Amino acid sequence: METARYAFEARSVSKFFPGVKALSEVSLKLSAGSIHALLGENGAGKSTLIKIVTGVYQPDQGSLFCSGQACRFSGPRDAMAAGIGVVHQERNLIPRFSIAENIFLERNGRHLFRMIDYKALAREARPWLERLGLDLDPALPVSRLTVAKMQMVEIARALALRSRVLLLDEPTASLTPHEAEALFAVLRKLRDEGVSMLFVSHKLEEVEQLCDTVTVLRDGNNVCDARSTESLGRQDFVHLMIGRTEQVVTRRDREQEDVPPFLELKSVSSALGHRDISLAVRPGEIVGLYGLVGAGRSELAKVIIGRYPVTAGEIRVDQAPVKIRSVAQAIHRHGIGYVSEDRKHEGLILDHSVLENAGITVWRRLANCLGLVGDRSIRALVEPHIRKLEVRTPSLHQKVGLLSGGNQQKISVAKWLSAGVKLLIIDEPTVGIDIKSKAYLHELIHELADKGTAVLLISSDMPEMISLADRIVVMNAYRVQGELANTGEYAKVSAGIMNLIHD
């Protein structure tokens, strides 16, 4: 039987939700000992397909096969038992638990009253860590690991469950290029050992570099289900995904006017550990904030918007010293907005609608004398941004938590475009965003600066940083290492950045 050739196969799978046909007779074929890419725009059906493969959803039509045998999963544990593991884009570990406890979390949770032998647990965890080339103490709390090592622990956990099919959803989203290369070396090793992997990424250069075959979805349908990547280049992938060639946003050389900064930090230290931070952002300027994961960039953004206190130094807004004590004060008194990298916990209210989330920053501005605000006035302000960002949703009243991660990110951006702030801090704006929307977001950031908005851009994507920023401030270990002008010469600027990081 042909199906026996594959470690896993989904055949003619369809899935329906109220008012939406998320998947229409989609097929997926994963061979043993291969890395298979799953590509598509946000809302194309990738997340729905992954949830079917991992037992979160059951297909309304179609069949699933594991090593040639028909299977049906009533939940994620059934998928695990069938040898299917998953590493999610958002970390799925318990920070205060040890590495060993996280690796064997599923097993330990089965026996409520059985004592855990922590020494035996650490002993059993060590071979899985060694298999991935990790020289880590299994007793170490996960909270003390870098993001890249957390990623590896998630893979070790999947392998410890004897997974022969491994799904990786945007695994490099929070990794530096060096960390991503280390991960790829591990994935190639697993491929050589016969593990079948499904690799989901919007970074097409990674797909070209790593993957053997590809499935592309568009509007819940197969464009292809198991095509070799050998003869495909970047533009081939783009054309399969969106039906046309890629729109490239080129870097702009903006005239830097000699105007006072809108935001200025002078020798700022914080309760989070920042020391002697100085930087400035002028109206109409995009200042990049670059550094390795853990450098303190996102934490600095939260200090600026009043989430954490300044312990020394001074923050100045419009040349006046300020003490920002809350996010509401940052927005409404000083015109500072923040697109968080953690959209699920800080950027959105998942149980509320698209309209409520996109309009939350403008409620106070639109409220009448009684403090009431109507949907019609909110819709008039936010709908153009929702439409331009091509958010895929059945309606503006759909709960945000039911949308794909990429569409959630678009809404997180849309709410700040509606707010009309004077300074916008944008933290990892295109994580989980498809190729077409990424180009549009880059264009929007340029337009914001062209219209006089001051932009502080935090990104771990070096090409993104060099294509957008006018100046780049480099951080490491919660300190500013230096800054450099962005000439747009990729090799020269990227080398300058890395030199500052390791100086």
Long-range contacts (C-beta under 8 A, 24 or more apart in sequence): 1-68, 3-65, 3-68, 4-67, 4-68, 5-31, 5-68, 6-30, 6-31, 6-32, 6-65, 6-67, 6-68, 7-31, 7-32, 7-66, 7-67, 7-164, 7-165, 7-196, 8-53, 8-64, 8-65, 8-66, 8-67, 8-84, 8-165, 8-196, 9-64, 9-65, 10-49, 10-52, 10-53, 10-59, 10-62, 10-63, 10-64, 10-65, 11-62, 11-63, 11-64, 11-65, 12-61, 12-62, 12-63, 13-49, 13-52, 13-59, 13-61, 13-62, 13-63, 13-64, 14-59, 14-60, 14-61, 14-62, 15-45, 15-48, 15-52, 15-57, 15-59, 15-60, 16-60, 17-402, 18-394, 19-394, 19-395, 20-394, 21-220, 22-48, 22-220, 23-48, 23-49, 23-52, 23-59, 23-220, 24-220, 24-221, 25-61, 25-62, 25-221, 25-222, 26-62, 26-217, 26-220, 26-221, 26-222, 26-225, 27-222, 27-225, 28-53, 28-198, 28-215, 28-225, 28-226, 29-215, 29-225, 29-226, 30-165, 30-196, 30-197, 30-198, 31-196, 31-212, 31-213, 31-226, 32-164, 32-194, 32-195, 32-196, 33-191, 33-192, 33-193, 33-194, 33-195, 33-196, 34-191, 34-196, 34-197, 34-212, 34-213, 35-187, 35-188, 35-191, 35-197, 35-199, 35-210, 35-211, 35-212, 36-196, 36-197, 36-198, 36-199, 36-211, 36-212, 36-213, 36-214, 36-215, 36-226, 37-198, 37-199, 37-200, 37-201, 37-207, 37-210, 37-211, 37-213, 37-214, 37-215, 37-229, 38-198, 38-199, 38-200, 38-214, 38-215, 38-217, 39-200, 39-201, 39-204, 39-207, 39-214, 39-215, 39-216, 39-217, 39-237, 39-240, 39-241, 40-216, 40-217, 40-218, 40-241, 40-434, 41-218, 41-241, 41-242, 41-406, 41-434, 41-435, 41-436, 41-437, 42-392, 42-404, 42-405, 42-406, 42-407, 42-409, 42-410, 42-432, 42-433, 42-434, 42-437, 43-392, 43-403, 43-404, 43-406, 43-407, 44-217, 44-218, 44-219, 44-220, 44-241, 44-434, 45-217, 45-219, 45-220, 45-221, 46-200, 46-217, 46-404, 47-404, 47-405, 48-220, 49-217, 50-86, 50-167, 50-169, 50-198, 50-200, 53-79, 53-84, 53-165, 53-167, 53-198, 54-79, 54-84, 54-86, 54-167, 55-79, 55-84, 66-165, 77-106, 80-106, 80-161, 80-163, 83-161, 83-162, 83-163, 83-164, 83-165, 84-163, 84-165, 84-166, 84-167, 85-157, 85-158, 85-159, 85-161, 85-163, 85-165, 85-166, 85-167, 86-158, 86-166, 86-167, 86-168, 86-169, 87-151, 87-154, 87-155, 87-158, 87-166, 87-167, 87-168, 87-169, 87-171, 88-154, 88-169, 89-169, 89-170, 89-171, 89-173, 89-405, 89-431, 89-432, 90-344, 91-147, 91-150, 91-151, 91-154, 92-154, 93-142, 93-150, 93-153, 93-154, 94-142, 95-141, 95-142, 95-143, 96-141, 96-142, 96-143, 97-141, 97-142, 98-122, 98-138, 98-139, 98-140, 98-141, 98-142, 99-125, 99-129, 99-136, 99-137, 99-138, 99-139, 99-140, 99-141, 99-142, 99-145, 99-153, 99-156, 100-124, 100-125, 100-138, 100-139, 102-142, 102-153, 102-157, 103-128, 103-138, 103-153, 103-156, 103-157, 103-160, 104-157, 104-160, 105-157, 106-157, 106-161, 125-156, 125-160, 128-156, 128-159, 128-160, 129-153, 129-156, 131-156, 131-159, 132-156, 132-159, 132-186, 133-185, 133-186, 146-179, 146-293, 146-294, 147-174, 147-175, 147-179, 147-293, 147-294, 148-175, 148-176, 148-179, 148-182, 148-183, 148-293, 151-175, 151-183, 152-183, 152-186, 155-186, 159-190, 159-195, 163-195, 164-194, 164-195, 164-196, 165-195, 165-196, 165-197, 165-198, 166-190, 166-195, 166-196, 166-197, 166-198, 167-197, 167-198, 167-200, 168-197, 168-198, 168-199, 168-200, 169-200, 170-200, 170-201, 170-202, 170-405, 170-431, 170-432, 171-199, 171-201, 172-201, 172-203, 172-206, 173-428, 173-431, 173-432, 174-293, 174-428, 174-431, 174-460, 175-293, 175-460, 176-292, 176-293, 176-460, 177-462, 179-293, 180-206, 184-209, 184-210, 202-406, 202-430, 202-432, 202-433, 202-434, 202-435, 202-438, 204-234, 204-237, 204-238, 204-435, 205-234, 207-237, 208-232, 208-233, 208-234, 208-237, 216-240, 216-241, 218-242, 218-243, 238-435, 241-434, 241-435, 241-436, 242-434, 242-435, 242-436, 246-435, 246-436, 246-439, 247-436, 247-439, 247-440, 248-439, 249-439, 249-442, 249-443, 249-446, 249-467, 250-467, 251-466, 251-467, 251-468, 251-486, 251-488, 252-446, 252-450, 253-488, 254-284, 254-285, 254-449, 254-450, 254-470, 256-282, 256-285, 256-470, 257-282, 257-284, 259-283, 259-284, 260-318, 260-319, 261-316, 261-319, 261-454, 262-317, 262-318, 262-422, 262-423, 262-454, 263-304, 263-315, 263-316, 263-317, 263-336, 263-423, 263-454, 263-456, 264-315, 264-316, 264-319, 265-304, 265-313, 265-314, 265-315, 265-316, 266-313, 266-314, 266-315, 266-316, 267-312, 267-313, 267-314, 268-303, 268-310, 268-312, 268-313, 268-314, 268-315, 269-310, 269-311, 269-312, 269-313, 270-299, 270-300, 270-303, 270-308, 270-309, 270-310, 270-311, 271-308, 271-309, 271-311, 272-296, 272-299, 272-302, 272-303, 272-308, 272-478, 273-299, 273-478, 274-299, 274-300, 274-303, 274-478, 274-479, 275-478, 275-479, 276-313, 276-479, 276-480, 277-313, 277-479, 277-480, 278-313, 278-480, 279-473, 279-480, 279-483, 281-423, 281-454, 281-455, 281-456, 282-454, 283-422, 283-452, 283-453, 283-454, 284-449, 284-450, 284-451, 284-452, 284-453, 284-454, 285-449, 285-454, 285-455, 285-470, 285-471, 286-445, 286-446, 286-449, 286-455, 286-457, 286-468, 286-469, 286-470, 287-454, 287-455, 287-456, 287-457, 287-469, 287-470, 287-471, 287-472, 287-473, 288-457, 288-458, 288-459, 288-465, 288-468, 288-469, 288-471, 288-472, 288-473, 288-486, 289-456, 289-457, 289-458, 289-472, 289-473, 289-475, 290-458, 290-459, 290-460, 290-462, 290-465, 290-472, 290-473, 290-474, 290-475, 290-497, 291-474, 291-475, 291-476, 291-481, 291-501, 292-476, 292-501, 293-460, 295-475, 295-476, 295-477, 295-478, 296-475, 296-477, 296-478, 296-479, 297-427, 297-458, 297-475, 298-340, 298-341, 298-427, 298-458, 299-478, 300-475, 300-478, 301-338, 301-425, 301-427, 301-456, 301-458, 302-338, 304-330, 304-336, 304-338, 304-425, 304-456, 305-330, 305-336, 305-338, 305-425, 306-330, 317-423, 331-361, 331-419, 331-421, 332-364, 334-422, 334-423, 335-421, 335-422, 335-423, 336-421, 336-422, 336-423, 336-424, 336-425, 337-361, 337-416, 337-419, 337-421, 337-423, 337-424, 337-425, 338-416, 338-424, 338-425, 338-427, 339-412, 339-413, 339-416, 339-424, 339-425, 339-426, 339-427, 339-429, 340-412, 340-427, 341-427, 341-428, 341-431, 341-458, 343-405, 343-408, 343-409, 343-412, 344-408, 347-408, 347-409, 347-412, 348-400, 348-408, 348-411, 348-412, 349-400, 350-399, 350-400, 350-401, 350-408, 351-399, 351-400, 351-401, 352-399, 352-400, 353-396, 353-397, 353-398, 353-399, 353-400, 354-386, 354-391, 354-393, 354-395, 354-396, 354-397, 354-398, 354-400, 354-403, 354-411, 355-379, 355-382, 355-396, 355-397, 357-400, 357-411, 357-412, 357-415, 358-382, 358-385, 358-386, 358-396, 358-411, 358-414, 358-415, 358-418, 359-415, 359-418, 360-415, 361-415, 361-416, 361-418, 361-419, 362-418, 362-419, 381-418, 382-414, 382-415, 382-418, 385-414, 385-417, 385-418, 386-410, 386-411, 386-414, 388-440, 388-444, 389-413, 389-414, 389-437, 389-440, 389-441, 390-436, 390-437, 390-440, 405-432, 406-432, 406-433, 406-434, 406-437, 409-433, 410-437, 413-441, 413-444, 417-444, 417-448, 421-453, 422-453, 422-454, 423-453, 423-454, 423-455, 423-456, 424-448, 424-453, 424-454, 424-455, 424-456, 425-455, 425-456, 425-458, 426-455, 426-456, 426-457, 426-458, 427-458, 428-458, 428-459, 428-460, 428-461, 429-457, 429-459, 430-459, 430-461, 430-464, 442-467, 442-468, 462-490, 462-494, 462-497, 463-490, 465-497, 466-490, 466-493, 466-494, 472-497, 474-500, 474-501, 476-500, 476-501
